[in-house]
């Protein structure tokens, strides 16, 4: 078998076998097949696609390139939640401790900021001392004690995915639905959770801006997950407006703590509740969606979910005092107010521009080796549908050493104000099982 023949076959839109795909992935993982040949394979997939069976074979081969965790020894259901990324989307920080407080084990391996979107690991590292770089044994130990832990992808989990993603990033093949599916699902399968919920974002602030593309991706991931015997649900959720009122790492962790304390209910809270309720129902922890939603509310009001979050911070060497003293996160030296250009309703917000502006202030990365400023970001005082008066503050930029002028222009122009009140945004647009 030769890599050339497999690439030739897929270039001509022919279907690949399990053996051919495994040969490519094993060879690449062992450095027996060169980058340039895998680059050619990726481009052939970009143009010719993969059907669900081929995507399953690719996902399986990528997952098998490293360790696959067996969590059957845990005394309870196991579940994981993944988001395709958005602006202000820190829902994992609320969903995971709520699920853990319901008796569900949550083995969560998360990612970093990508482009204009935030990353769960960067948010967690805004907590002084917090360690996301745990070995598998320590991860399992905390999972057993606390029912959830949150770490980065280790070198042992789907290592070929990490190599291949770097190639996709420089060969213009990132936006391929089967390649996205295999990248995400190989890690989810390797994590070992029996129940998986996927939050696929769509809209101006999402990588899948088209609803149709988001639905195709969600459906493909659900189908592939089922082939692995996983209990799958996918949600298509709105990213035409930033989620919540905080964009930036420490700002989003503070928002999380306020939600877990029961002090804050906004659209961020609402989506956390919907996602948590679906997983609670999916795992059989509640008999219907109404009971699942009530359980979410109960775990917040009782303080059990907050206690789980606090325990995770302690187990992973973070400063537990941040729960009560937000000054420990560090505060940006400078603030700049964005004001409404006229009186009316916020009809829409250019969400991608908010994400880009936050990155420019220091909250994200332009290059992989950029250092993040955890205190930088944007507080949104007005969201889509809100009434504003001319000159009223709509958002505040928080920054230290960054040049804020262009970011301020982006945020100011991101707010579209109209005389007509817009329709209320529907957070969850579709559910696919």
Backbone torsions as a table, in degrees:
resi	resn	phi	psi	omega
1	UNK	NA	137.0	-179.9
2	UNK	-125.1	145.3	176.9
3	UNK	-59.3	-38.5	-179.1
4	UNK	-54.6	-46.3	-176.2
5	UNK	-66.9	-35.1	179.5
6	UNK	-69.7	-42.9	178.4
7	UNK	-63.2	-44.4	179.1
8	UNK	-58.5	-42.7	-178.3
9	UNK	-64.3	-47.0	-179.1
10	UNK	-71.4	-33.5	175.8
11	UNK	-57.9	-33.6	179.4
12	UNK	-91.6	16.1	173.8
13	UNK	64.1	28.4	175.1
14	UNK	-88.6	155.3	-177.9
15	UNK	-79.6	135.2	-179.9
16	UNK	-93.8	151.3	178.2
17	UNK	-89.1	166.6	175.6
18	UNK	-58.8	-42.8	-177.9
19	UNK	-63.8	-39.5	-179.5
20	UNK	-67.2	-44.0	-179.6
21	UNK	-67.8	-41.3	178.0
22	UNK	-62.1	-40.5	178.7
23	UNK	-58.6	-45.9	179.7
24	UNK	-63.0	-47.9	-175.8
25	UNK	-68.2	-41.5	178.8
26	UNK	-65.3	-43.3	179.6
27	UNK	-63.2	-40.6	179.5
28	UNK	-69.9	-41.7	-180.0
29	UNK	-62.4	-33.8	-179.6
30	UNK	-91.9	7.5	179.5
31	UNK	63.5	26.0	176.7
32	UNK	-92.7	-16.5	175.0
33	UNK	-116.9	133.9	-171.4
34	UNK	-78.3	158.4	177.3
35	UNK	-54.2	-42.2	-174.1
36	UNK	-65.7	-30.3	177.9
37	UNK	-75.4	-39.3	176.2
38	UNK	-66.8	-34.7	175.6
39	UNK	-60.3	-42.2	178.2
40	UNK	-65.6	-39.3	177.1
41	UNK	-62.6	-45.0	-179.6
42	UNK	-60.8	-41.8	179.9
43	UNK	-68.0	-35.5	178.2
44	UNK	-67.1	-36.8	176.1
45	UNK	-68.0	-40.0	179.5
46	UNK	-55.3	-42.7	-176.8
47	UNK	-88.7	-34.3	-174.8
48	UNK	-99.0	-19.1	178.1
49	UNK	76.2	176.4	173.4
50	UNK	-136.7	138.4	174.8
51	UNK	-79.4	178.9	-174.9
52	UNK	-62.5	-36.4	179.6
53	UNK	-67.4	-45.4	177.2
54	UNK	-62.8	-40.2	179.1
55	UNK	-64.1	-37.9	175.2
56	UNK	-61.0	-46.3	179.8
57	UNK	-61.6	-42.4	179.5
58	UNK	-65.6	-44.8	179.0
59	UNK	-60.5	-44.4	-180.0
60	UNK	-61.6	-45.3	-179.5
61	UNK	-64.6	-38.2	179.1
62	UNK	-68.7	-42.4	178.2
63	UNK	-63.9	-40.8	-177.9
64	UNK	-73.7	-5.0	177.3
65	UNK	-72.4	-10.6	178.3
66	UNK	-142.7	-156.4	-179.8
67	UNK	-77.4	144.6	170.4
68	UNK	-116.6	117.4	-176.0
69	UNK	-72.1	136.5	174.8
70	UNK	-107.7	108.8	-174.9
71	UNK	-104.7	16.8	-177.0
72	UNK	-65.4	-19.4	180.0
73	UNK	-72.9	-15.5	-179.2
74	UNK	-73.5	140.6	-175.5
75	UNK	-89.3	72.1	179.9
76	UNK	157.2	170.4	179.2
77	UNK	-67.6	150.6	176.9
78	UNK	-117.2	136.9	-176.6
79	UNK	-145.8	151.9	175.1
80	UNK	-139.4	152.9	179.5
81	UNK	-128.3	135.7	179.8
82	UNK	-130.6	137.6	175.0
83	UNK	-113.1	142.7	177.4
84	UNK	-78.5	-2.8	171.1
85	UNK	105.4	138.2	179.8
86	UNK	-160.2	-166.4	-177.7
87	UNK	-106.9	118.3	-176.0
88	UNK	80.0	15.3	-173.7
89	UNK	-93.0	81.2	176.6
90	UNK	-109.4	32.4	-172.5
91	UNK	-62.1	-29.2	-179.9
92	UNK	-57.2	-33.0	-177.3
93	UNK	-66.7	-23.8	176.1
94	UNK	-97.1	-44.9	-175.0
95	UNK	-59.8	-46.8	-174.9
96	UNK	-60.6	-50.4	179.4
97	UNK	-67.3	-31.0	175.9
98	UNK	-63.6	-47.5	-180.0
99	UNK	-61.7	-42.8	179.6
100	UNK	-61.1	-38.2	179.4
101	UNK	-70.2	-15.9	175.8
102	UNK	-90.7	1.0	179.9
103	UNK	92.7	11.0	-179.7
104	UNK	-98.0	131.0	177.2
105	UNK	-81.7	131.9	-176.0
106	UNK	-125.0	95.8	177.0
107	UNK	-86.6	95.1	-169.9
108	UNK	-108.8	117.7	172.5
109	UNK	-108.8	119.5	-169.9
110	UNK	-113.9	177.9	-177.1
111	UNK	-120.4	179.1	179.7
112	UNK	-103.0	174.9	-179.9
113	UNK	-57.1	139.4	179.8
114	UNK	-135.0	115.8	-179.0
115	UNK	62.0	-127.5	-177.3
116	UNK	-87.5	-1.6	-176.9
117	UNK	-98.9	152.8	179.8
118	UNK	-82.3	169.5	179.1
119	UNK	-129.1	138.5	-177.5
120	UNK	-60.0	-40.0	-178.8
121	UNK	-63.0	-40.2	179.0
122	UNK	-65.2	-37.2	177.5
123	UNK	-64.4	-46.1	-180.0
124	UNK	-62.4	-37.8	-179.0
125	UNK	-73.4	-7.8	171.0
126	UNK	-69.0	-20.4	175.6
127	UNK	-78.4	117.5	-175.8
128	UNK	-53.3	127.9	175.4
129	UNK	86.5	-11.6	-173.6
130	UNK	-63.2	131.3	-176.3
131	UNK	-108.9	112.6	177.6
132	UNK	-96.1	-5.7	-173.9
133	UNK	-100.6	67.3	-179.7
134	UNK	-96.3	147.0	171.4
135	UNK	-73.8	161.1	-176.1
136	UNK	-56.3	-42.9	-177.5
137	UNK	-60.8	-42.1	179.3
138	UNK	-69.8	-37.9	176.9
139	UNK	-58.1	-48.3	179.9
140	UNK	-64.3	-39.2	179.6
141	UNK	-60.2	-45.6	179.1
142	UNK	-69.0	-39.2	178.6
143	UNK	-58.0	-43.1	179.5
144	UNK	-65.2	-39.0	-176.8
145	UNK	-77.1	-41.9	-169.2
146	UNK	-112.6	-6.3	-177.5
147	UNK	71.1	-6.8	170.3
148	UNK	-155.9	151.2	173.8
149	UNK	-148.9	155.9	-177.5
150	UNK	-131.6	115.4	-177.6
151	UNK	-135.5	175.1	175.2
152	UNK	-87.1	165.4	176.9
153	UNK	-62.1	125.3	179.7
154	UNK	-84.3	167.6	179.7
155	UNK	-66.2	-15.7	-177.7
156	UNK	-90.4	-13.1	-176.7
157	UNK	-99.8	116.8	177.7
158	UNK	42.0	56.6	-175.9
159	UNK	-61.2	-30.3	-179.4
160	UNK	-67.4	-26.0	177.6
161	UNK	-63.4	-42.6	-179.2
162	UNK	-62.4	-42.7	178.7
163	UNK	-64.8	-42.8	-174.8
164	UNK	-73.2	-34.7	179.2
165	UNK	-63.6	-38.6	178.4
166	UNK	-59.4	-37.8	177.0
167	UNK	-69.2	-42.6	179.8
168	UNK	-59.5	-37.4	-176.8
169	UNK	-63.7	-30.1	-176.5
170	UNK	-107.4	2.4	-180.0
171	UNK	-118.7	15.4	176.5
172	UNK	58.5	38.6	179.1
173	UNK	-121.9	18.3	179.4
174	UNK	-64.4	-43.4	-171.9
175	UNK	-83.7	53.4	176.0
176	UNK	-116.6	120.8	-174.9
177	UNK	-59.3	-47.6	178.3
178	UNK	-64.2	-33.6	178.8
179	UNK	-72.4	-38.7	174.8
180	UNK	-62.3	-46.4	-179.7
181	UNK	-57.7	-49.8	-177.8
182	UNK	-65.4	-37.9	179.0
183	UNK	-62.3	-49.3	-179.3
184	UNK	-67.5	-50.3	-171.4
185	UNK	-72.5	-28.0	177.6
186	UNK	-62.3	-39.8	178.7
187	UNK	-71.9	-40.1	-179.8
188	UNK	-64.4	-42.1	179.4
189	UNK	-65.6	-43.1	-179.1
190	UNK	-63.7	-28.7	179.0
191	UNK	-68.6	-24.0	172.5
192	UNK	90.1	3.2	-179.3
193	UNK	-69.9	141.3	-179.7
194	UNK	-82.1	-24.5	-179.6
195	UNK	-121.1	130.7	-178.5
196	UNK	-129.2	128.7	172.9
197	UNK	-114.6	129.4	-179.3
198	UNK	-111.0	125.6	176.2
199	UNK	-103.0	100.3	-177.3
200	UNK	-96.4	114.2	-176.9
201	UNK	-81.6	145.9	174.3
202	UNK	-140.4	148.7	-178.8
203	UNK	124.4	-173.1	-172.3
204	UNK	-64.1	-22.9	-179.4
205	UNK	-102.1	6.9	-176.2
206	UNK	-105.1	158.9	173.0
207	UNK	-68.5	-34.0	174.9
208	UNK	-97.6	81.6	-175.5
209	UNK	-69.0	-29.6	179.8
210	UNK	-83.3	131.7	177.0
211	UNK	-60.0	-41.6	-178.6
212	UNK	-61.3	-42.6	178.5
213	UNK	-66.3	-40.5	178.2
214	UNK	-60.9	-41.2	-179.9
215	UNK	-68.1	-39.2	177.4
216	UNK	-61.2	-44.9	-180.0
217	UNK	-64.5	-46.2	-179.4
218	UNK	-59.9	-45.7	-178.6
219	UNK	-63.8	-41.8	-179.3
220	UNK	-65.3	-42.6	-180.0
221	UNK	-65.9	-39.6	177.5
222	UNK	-62.7	-46.3	-179.3
223	UNK	-62.3	-43.5	179.6
224	UNK	-65.8	-42.9	178.5
225	UNK	-59.6	-39.9	178.6
226	UNK	-64.2	-34.3	177.6
227	UNK	-64.3	-24.2	175.6
228	UNK	-89.1	2.2	179.2
229	UNK	81.5	16.4	179.1
230	UNK	-88.4	149.6	174.4
231	UNK	-84.5	113.0	-168.3
232	UNK	-113.7	141.4	167.3
233	UNK	-141.3	139.0	173.8
234	UNK	-125.4	137.4	176.8
235	UNK	-112.4	134.7	170.3
236	UNK	-101.9	114.2	-174.1
237	UNK	-119.9	158.1	-172.3
238	UNK	-74.6	135.1	170.4
239	UNK	-134.5	34.7	172.6
240	UNK	-84.5	-8.4	176.4
241	UNK	-140.0	143.2	177.3
242	UNK	-57.2	147.3	-179.7
243	UNK	-88.1	130.0	178.9
244	UNK	74.7	-163.3	-176.7
245	UNK	-115.1	4.1	-176.5
246	UNK	-125.5	132.2	174.3
247	UNK	-129.9	112.2	-173.5
248	UNK	136.7	154.8	-164.4
249	UNK	-67.7	-62.0	-179.8
250	UNK	-66.9	-33.6	178.5
251	UNK	-60.8	-39.7	-178.8
252	UNK	-74.9	-31.6	176.1
253	UNK	-68.3	-40.4	177.2
254	UNK	-62.1	-42.9	176.6
255	UNK	-59.5	-42.0	177.0
256	UNK	-57.8	-48.3	-178.4
257	UNK	-62.8	-39.9	178.7
258	UNK	-63.7	-38.1	176.4
259	UNK	-65.5	-46.1	-178.7
260	UNK	-66.3	-25.6	175.4
261	UNK	-79.1	-10.6	-178.0
262	UNK	83.0	15.1	-176.3
263	UNK	-93.2	-11.0	-171.9
264	UNK	-138.2	129.9	174.1
265	UNK	-133.9	107.3	178.1
266	UNK	-138.6	-163.8	-178.4
267	UNK	-66.3	-30.4	174.7
268	UNK	-61.5	-48.3	176.1
269	UNK	-58.0	-45.4	-176.7
270	UNK	-59.9	-43.3	-179.7
271	UNK	-69.9	-39.6	175.8
272	UNK	-56.5	-41.3	-179.2
273	UNK	-66.3	-44.0	-179.7
274	UNK	-63.9	-44.5	-178.6
275	UNK	-66.7	-45.0	180.0
276	UNK	-62.1	-42.9	-178.5
277	UNK	-61.8	-40.2	179.6
278	UNK	-64.3	-40.6	179.4
279	UNK	-70.9	-40.6	177.5
280	UNK	-57.7	-42.6	177.9
281	UNK	-68.9	-44.1	-177.5
282	UNK	-58.4	-37.1	-177.9
283	UNK	-84.2	-3.6	-178.4
284	UNK	79.2	15.1	-179.5
285	UNK	-77.3	-20.0	174.0
286	UNK	-135.0	155.7	-173.8
287	UNK	-84.1	-24.5	179.1
288	UNK	-151.9	170.9	-173.8
289	UNK	-67.0	-31.8	178.0
290	UNK	-65.8	-43.7	177.7
291	UNK	-64.8	-37.7	179.0
292	UNK	-64.3	-43.1	178.8
293	UNK	-64.6	-37.9	178.1
294	UNK	-66.0	-37.8	178.2
295	UNK	-64.1	-40.1	175.0
296	UNK	-56.5	-50.8	-178.7
297	UNK	-61.0	-40.7	-178.8
298	UNK	-64.4	-40.7	-178.2
299	UNK	-70.1	-28.2	174.0
300	UNK	-72.8	-51.9	-174.2
301	UNK	-66.1	-30.1	-179.9
302	UNK	-78.6	-15.8	-177.3
303	UNK	86.1	-0.4	-178.1
304	UNK	-65.1	-39.9	-180.0
305	UNK	-66.7	-41.3	177.5
306	UNK	-61.7	-40.8	179.3
307	UNK	-62.5	-37.9	177.1
308	UNK	-64.9	-41.9	178.8
309	UNK	-63.1	-43.2	179.0
310	UNK	-63.0	-41.0	179.2
311	UNK	-63.3	-39.5	177.6
312	UNK	-61.0	-44.9	179.1
313	UNK	-56.7	-45.6	-177.9
314	UNK	-66.4	-45.8	-179.5
315	UNK	-62.3	-32.0	-176.2
316	UNK	-103.2	25.4	167.3
317	UNK	68.5	20.2	175.9
318	UNK	-82.2	165.2	178.9
319	UNK	-80.3	107.1	-175.0
320	UNK	-64.9	-20.9	-176.5
321	UNK	-69.0	-12.5	179.0
322	UNK	-63.2	-23.0	179.5
323	UNK	-57.7	-35.6	-178.3
324	UNK	-109.0	-22.2	-175.7
325	UNK	-123.3	93.7	-176.2
326	UNK	-69.3	-17.2	179.6
327	UNK	-64.6	-20.4	-179.9
328	UNK	-68.3	-17.6	175.8
329	UNK	-70.6	-22.1	-172.8
330	UNK	89.4	138.9	-176.2
331	UNK	-115.8	136.5	177.8
332	UNK	-61.1	143.0	-177.8
333	UNK	-70.9	-29.4	-172.3
334	UNK	-123.9	144.5	173.7
335	UNK	-128.9	143.7	177.3
336	UNK	-135.4	124.6	-177.8
337	UNK	-84.4	132.0	170.9
338	UNK	-99.2	129.7	-175.2
339	UNK	-117.8	150.1	-179.2
340	UNK	-64.8	136.9	-178.3
341	UNK	-78.6	-20.3	178.9
342	UNK	-160.0	173.4	178.7
343	UNK	-86.9	140.1	178.6
344	UNK	156.4	-158.5	179.1
345	UNK	-104.7	142.3	171.9
346	UNK	-71.2	106.3	-175.6
347	UNK	-82.8	-29.9	177.6
348	UNK	-166.6	163.5	176.8
349	UNK	-131.5	131.4	176.5
350	UNK	-75.5	91.8	-168.6
351	UNK	-63.1	-41.1	179.7
352	UNK	-58.3	-39.6	179.9
353	UNK	-65.9	-33.8	175.9
354	UNK	-64.4	-43.5	178.8
355	UNK	-63.6	-43.0	179.0
356	UNK	-64.1	-42.7	179.4
357	UNK	-61.3	-42.0	178.2
358	UNK	-60.6	-41.8	176.7
359	UNK	-61.7	-42.8	-179.2
360	UNK	-63.3	-29.2	178.4
361	UNK	-77.4	-10.7	177.5
362	UNK	117.1	-1.5	-175.7
363	UNK	-81.7	-11.3	-179.5
364	UNK	-135.8	-167.2	-176.2
365	UNK	-123.1	140.1	167.6
366	UNK	-93.9	-31.9	176.4
367	UNK	-126.8	155.7	-174.8
368	UNK	-60.8	-27.1	-177.8
369	UNK	-95.7	8.8	176.7
370	UNK	-65.1	142.8	177.6
371	UNK	-91.0	129.2	-178.5
372	UNK	-83.4	139.6	171.5
373	UNK	-95.6	104.4	-172.6
374	UNK	-66.7	-23.3	-178.2
375	UNK	-86.7	-10.8	-177.4
376	UNK	-79.0	155.3	176.4
377	UNK	154.1	-160.1	-174.5
378	UNK	-137.5	132.7	170.6
379	UNK	-101.7	126.0	-178.7
380	UNK	-98.7	114.0	179.8
381	UNK	-91.6	-20.0	177.5
382	UNK	-129.2	136.1	-179.6
383	UNK	-122.1	172.9	179.6
384	UNK	-54.6	129.2	-179.2
385	UNK	99.6	-16.8	-178.5
386	UNK	-76.2	147.4	175.8
387	UNK	-89.1	135.9	179.8
388	UNK	-132.3	152.3	173.2
389	UNK	-105.5	148.6	178.9
390	UNK	-52.6	130.2	179.8
391	UNK	88.1	-9.0	179.5
392	UNK	-72.4	144.9	-179.8
393	UNK	-70.7	124.3	177.9
394	UNK	-101.6	-30.1	-178.9
395	UNK	-157.1	157.7	176.8
396	UNK	-127.6	128.7	175.6
397	UNK	-88.8	136.6	177.4
398	UNK	-118.8	125.6	-175.8
399	UNK	-155.8	164.0	177.3
400	UNK	-114.6	-83.7	-175.2
401	UNK	-102.5	2.7	-177.5
402	UNK	-75.1	157.6	171.8
403	UNK	-82.8	115.1	-170.8
404	UNK	-91.7	-14.5	-168.7
405	UNK	-59.0	-47.7	-177.7
406	UNK	-70.1	-37.2	176.9
407	UNK	-60.7	-39.5	179.5
408	UNK	-63.8	-41.0	178.1
409	UNK	-63.7	-41.2	179.5
410	UNK	-61.6	-46.8	-177.4
411	UNK	-67.9	-41.5	179.4
412	UNK	-60.9	-45.8	-178.4
413	UNK	-76.9	-15.3	179.3
414	UNK	-70.2	-24.2	179.8
415	UNK	-85.5	118.1	175.6
416	UNK	-103.9	122.7	-175.2
417	UNK	-114.8	131.0	-174.8
418	UNK	-129.5	160.8	175.6
419	UNK	-76.3	-17.7	-174.9
420	UNK	-103.8	131.1	178.1
421	UNK	-68.9	128.0	-177.6
422	UNK	-77.0	164.3	174.2
423	UNK	-68.5	148.6	179.9
424	UNK	-65.2	135.8	-179.8
425	UNK	-71.3	133.3	174.6
426	UNK	-91.3	112.6	-174.9
427	UNK	-63.2	-48.6	180.0
428	UNK	-102.8	115.8	-174.6
429	UNK	-91.7	-27.0	-178.0
430	UNK	-164.4	154.2	174.7
431	UNK	-128.5	127.8	-177.1
432	UNK	-119.8	129.8	179.7
433	UNK	-127.6	NA	NA
